[in-house]
Amino acid sequence: MIDPRIYPLIEVSRDELERLIGGRVARSQAIEGGLRNTLHRVVRTDGATLVVKHHAEGDTAFERELATLERLRGILPVPEVVRVDRERRVLVYHWLFGETLDACRRNEPPAAFASLAEPLGRLFAWLAAIPPLEDRPGWSTGPAVAFARTQLAGPGRARERMGTPLATALLAALDGADARLAWGTPCLGHHDIGGRNVLVQRADGDRWRIAGVIDWELAGIASPLGDVGALFRYAPRYDAAFVADFARGYREAGGELPDDWYLSARLLDALHLIDTLDGVRELPGVYSDCRMLLAKLVGDLVTSARNDS
């Protein structure tokens, strides 16, 4: 899915970069790939490599990311914040060396990507064990499921863009799914985790490790299956062995998963895809990907039901 930018890039001068990093700039480069914020990789003359992140979405997202990074420091591999400018909504943190999970999958041997399944399982289990930042007693996935049903029933943009057969199949999949989607204790969720926000490094030979998780501005309360579904959104990228190794790493790290976790997590993530299809902007490429992913999910649900009968 090629997502378009949500906010335009912010012009940042060399003088401002030097003020923010507290030193002279040896070289700097705008970081591509961000959809909301403006990021620069800056190398200081003393050799330190930093990220300067200008938040464009407002105070809430800025404060949420800062609070999350402070909460996760020493618990999960996240960027270490070295400077905060609340007036300009800027975070400066140490650069995490590595490449994205997506880049590893595309560019490295299959064994390298496969070696990350268990480490990813452990990472997600640790994240699911962390309480959310906000205290919201009684929080559940129920309202989001109910809203998705409304979007699918139509009339509206989501049903029109996916077509009646797919919308009807998804409505059927959601019928009676409340219990499976409500599984687990609410926890801290990244809400945008996946191949571009997980950084990885070579450990030894074809074995790789997790270097860090970035971009926490959407973090909040979530189902423990929410981030898992986001990771496996593009299901064809992950074979059965990868899924099994992920589950083994998750459980060995102390996490719990229901028996039907893989399809339940993807069905929960489908709520995001349905909501994307209900967007105001016309994004043909994005919507095409959403339809493809939802059709794949429906097909896998049908196959699973047949195998269980």
C-alpha positions in Angstrom: 0.0 0.0 0.0 1.6 3.3 -1.1 0.2 5.8 1.4 0.2 9.4 0.5 1.5 12.1 2.8 -1.0 13.4 5.3 0.7 16.7 6.1 3.2 18.6 3.9 6.9 18.7 4.7 8.1 21.4 7.0 10.9 23.6 5.9 13.8 23.4 8.4 16.9 25.6 8.1 20.5 24.5 8.9 20.5 27.1 11.7 17.5 25.6 13.3 18.9 22.1 13.0 22.1 23.3 14.8 20.0 24.9 17.5 18.0 21.7 18.0 21.0 19.3 18.1 23.1 21.6 20.3 26.1 21.6 17.9 27.4 22.1 14.4 25.9 20.1 11.5 28.4 18.0 9.5 25.7 16.8 7.2 21.9 16.4 7.1 19.4 14.6 5.0 15.6 14.6 5.0 14.2 11.1 5.8 11.8 9.8 3.2 8.9 7.5 4.2 7.2 9.5 6.9 3.6 10.3 6.2 2.7 12.8 8.9 5.9 14.4 10.2 9.1 15.9 8.9 12.3 14.0 9.9 16.0 14.8 9.3 18.9 12.6 9.9 21.7 14.9 11.2 25.3 14.0 11.8 27.0 16.4 14.2 30.6 17.4 13.8 31.5 15.3 16.8 30.2 12.2 15.0 26.8 11.8 16.8 24.0 10.8 14.5 20.6 12.1 15.5 17.0 12.3 14.2 15.2 15.7 14.3 11.5 15.1 14.2 9.1 18.0 13.6 5.5 16.9 14.5 2.9 18.2 12.2 -0.2 16.7 13.7 -0.6 18.8 16.8 0.2 18.7 20.5 -1.7 15.5 21.3 0.4 13.3 18.9 3.6 15.0 20.0 2.9 14.5 23.8 1.7 11.0 23.2 4.9 10.0 21.4 7.1 11.6 24.1 5.2 10.0 26.9 5.4 6.6 25.2 9.1 6.8 24.6 9.7 7.7 28.2 7.5 4.8 29.3 9.3 2.3 27.1 12.8 3.4 27.8 14.8 0.4 29.0 11.9 -1.9 28.3 11.7 -2.1 24.5 14.2 -0.9 21.9 13.0 2.6 21.2 14.8 5.8 20.3 16.5 7.6 23.2 15.2 11.2 23.3 18.0 13.8 23.9 16.1 17.1 23.4 12.5 18.3 23.4 11.2 21.5 22.0 7.5 21.8 22.9 7.1 25.2 21.3 8.0 23.8 17.9 6.8 20.2 18.7 10.2 18.7 18.0 11.9 15.6 19.3 15.6 14.9 18.9 16.7 11.4 19.5 19.6 9.1 18.7 19.6 7.4 15.3 18.8 3.7 15.4 21.1 1.9 13.0 19.6 -0.8 10.9 17.1 -1.2 8.1 13.3 -1.6 8.0 11.7 -5.0 8.2 10.3 -4.3 4.8 13.7 -3.7 3.3 15.1 -6.8 4.9 12.3 -8.9 3.4 12.9 -7.3 -0.1 16.7 -7.2 -0.1 18.1 -10.0 2.1 18.1 -13.8 1.6 14.9 -15.5 2.7 16.7 -17.0 5.7 17.4 -13.6 7.1 13.8 -12.6 7.1 12.7 -16.0 8.5 15.2 -15.5 11.4 13.2 -12.5 12.6 10.0 -14.4 13.3 10.8 -15.5 16.8 12.4 -12.1 17.8 9.2 -10.4 16.5 7.1 -12.7 18.6 9.0 -11.9 21.7 8.9 -8.2 21.0 5.1 -8.2 20.5 4.6 -10.3 23.7 6.6 -7.7 25.7 4.5 -4.9 24.2 1.3 -6.7 25.0 2.4 -6.9 28.7 2.7 -3.1 29.0 -0.4 -1.3 30.4 -1.8 1.6 28.2 -0.9 5.2 28.9 -4.5 6.2 29.6 -6.8 4.7 32.2 -10.1 3.9 30.4 -12.1 1.4 32.4 -14.4 -0.8 30.4 -12.6 -0.1 27.1 -13.3 -2.7 24.5 -13.2 -3.3 20.7 -17.1 -3.4 20.6 -17.7 0.2 19.4 -15.1 -0.2 16.6 -16.7 -3.5 15.5 -20.2 -1.9 15.5 -19.0 1.1 13.5 -17.4 -1.2 10.9 -20.7 -3.0 10.6 -22.4 0.3 9.8 -19.8 1.1 7.2 -20.2 -2.3 5.6 -24.0 -2.2 5.6 -23.9 1.2 3.8 -24.9 3.1 1.9 -21.5 4.8 2.0 -18.0 5.1 0.6 -16.6 1.9 2.2 -19.3 -0.4 0.8 -19.3 1.3 -2.6 -15.5 1.1 -3.0 -15.2 -2.6 -2.0 -18.3 -3.8 -3.8 -21.4 -5.5 -2.4 -20.1 -9.1 -2.5 -17.0 -8.3 -0.4 -18.9 -6.1 2.0 -21.5 -8.8 2.5 -18.8 -11.4 3.2 -17.1 -9.2 5.7 -20.4 -8.5 7.5 -20.9 -12.3 7.7 -17.4 -12.6 9.1 -18.1 -10.0 11.8 -21.4 -11.6 12.8 -20.8 -13.5 16.0 -17.1 -12.5 16.1 -17.4 -10.1 19.1 -16.0 -12.6 21.5 -12.9 -13.5 19.4 -12.2 -9.8 18.8 -12.6 -8.9 22.4 -10.0 -11.4 23.5 -7.3 -10.3 25.9 -6.5 -7.6 28.3 -6.2 -4.0 26.9 -2.6 -3.0 26.6 -0.3 -0.3 25.0 -0.6 -0.4 21.3 1.6 1.1 18.6 -1.3 1.4 16.1 1.0 1.8 13.1 3.5 -1.0 13.6 4.6 -3.0 10.6 7.3 -3.4 8.1 8.4 0.3 7.9 8.4 1.0 11.6 10.3 -2.0 12.8 14.1 -1.7 12.4 16.3 -4.7 12.2 20.1 -5.5 12.1 22.2 -8.4 11.1 23.3 -10.4 14.2 25.4 -13.2 12.7 25.4 -14.6 9.2 21.8 -15.0 8.1 20.5 -14.4 11.6 19.0 -11.0 12.3 17.7 -9.1 15.4 15.3 -6.3 16.2 17.1 -2.9 16.4 14.1 -0.8 17.4 10.6 0.3 16.9 9.9 3.9 15.8 7.0 6.4 15.2 4.9 6.1 18.4 2.7 9.2 17.9 -0.4 7.1 17.4 0.2 4.9 20.5 -2.7 4.3 22.8 -4.9 1.7 24.4 -5.4 -1.4 22.2 -6.2 -5.1 22.1 -3.1 -7.3 22.3 -4.2 -8.7 18.9 -4.3 -5.2 17.3 -0.6 -4.8 16.6 -0.3 -8.4 15.7 -3.0 -8.0 13.0 -1.2 -4.9 11.7 2.1 -6.9 11.4 0.4 -9.7 9.4 -1.8 -7.4 7.3 0.0 -8.4 4.2 -0.5 -12.1 4.9 1.2 -13.4 1.7 4.5 -12.0 2.9 4.6 -14.5 5.7 4.6 -18.3 5.2 3.3 -20.9 7.6 6.7 -21.5 9.2 7.1 -17.7 9.9 3.7 -17.6 11.5 4.5 -20.6 13.6 7.9 -19.3 14.7 6.3 -15.9 15.6 3.8 -17.7 17.8 6.5 -19.8 19.5 8.6 -16.6 20.2 5.5 -14.9 21.6 4.6 -17.7 23.9 8.1 -18.3 25.1 8.3 -14.7 26.1 5.3 -15.2 28.4 2.6 -14.0 26.0 -0.7 -15.7 25.6 -2.4 -16.2 22.2 -5.8 -17.8 21.5 -5.9 -20.8 19.3 -7.4 -18.8 16.4 -5.1 -15.8 17.0 -3.8 -15.4 13.4 -7.2 -15.0 11.7 -8.7 -13.1 14.7 -5.8 -10.6 14.6 -6.2 -10.0 10.9 -10.0 -9.7 11.3 -9.5 -7.1 13.9 -7.0 -5.3 11.7 -9.6 -5.4 8.9 -11.5 -2.7 10.8 -8.7 -0.3 9.9 -8.9 -1.3 6.2 -12.6 -0.8 6.2 -12.2 2.6 7.7 -9.5 3.5 5.2 -12.0 2.7 2.4 -14.4 5.1 4.0 -12.0 8.0 3.6 -12.9 11.3 2.0 -9.9 11.6 -0.3 -9.8 9.6 -3.6 -6.8 7.2 -3.3 -7.2 4.6 -6.0 -4.0 2.7 -5.3 -4.6 2.6 -1.5 -8.1 1.4 -2.0 -7.1 -1.3 -4.4 -4.7 -2.7 -1.8 -7.4 -2.6 0.8 -9.7 -4.6 -1.4 -7.0 -7.1 -2.1 -6.2 -7.6 1.5 -9.8 -7.9 2.6 -10.5 -10.4 -0.1 -7.5 -12.5 1.0 -8.8 -12.4 4.6 -12.3 -13.5 3.6 -10.8 -16.3 1.5 -8.7 -17.5 4.4 -11.7 -17.3 6.8 -13.7 -19.5 4.4 -10.9 -22.0 4.1 -10.5 -22.2 7.9 -14.2 -22.7 8.4 -14.3 -25.6 5.8 -11.3 -27.2 7.5 -13.0 -27.0 10.9 -16.3 -28.5 9.7 
